[in-house]
Amino acid sequence: MSHSDQLPLRVKGIVVRGFGRGSKDLGVPTANLDEEAVKQSSCLHTGVYYGYARVGSGDVHKAVTSVGWNPQYNNKEKSVEVHILHEFEADFYGEELKFIFLGYLRDECKFESLDDLIAQINKDIEDGSRQLDKYQKYVADPFLGLTITKS
């Protein structure tokens, strides 16, 4: 079975507090999704994916998402962490986040150093963003809840 066999996969969950490492240690803020979203994504291989995300009734944005155990930090619980390629003015804990998994980038792994991890995350963001240019039609996917009006 390939990493893409289950895609596209649509998942929604509530943004919960994580460990605070995304912004603080890595300079890459992530939205940690609740246990329900982790269950919804259980059919996926662990690793890094790209897709589109929407927080609450906001706009749809490109995103890169980690699904797994975060081996760099030896997590005890599986997580789904979404990095949205957009700067938000405020935190959005407690908001619903919808994400469409569209493609697979790589396996999760432990890096030699935090700097190596940060460099790979930045590469994942670039690669994911570039790949998403081929998937523009998903911005208007009904799952994301947008209403497209014709002028």
Disulfide bonds with the S-S distance in Angstrom:
none
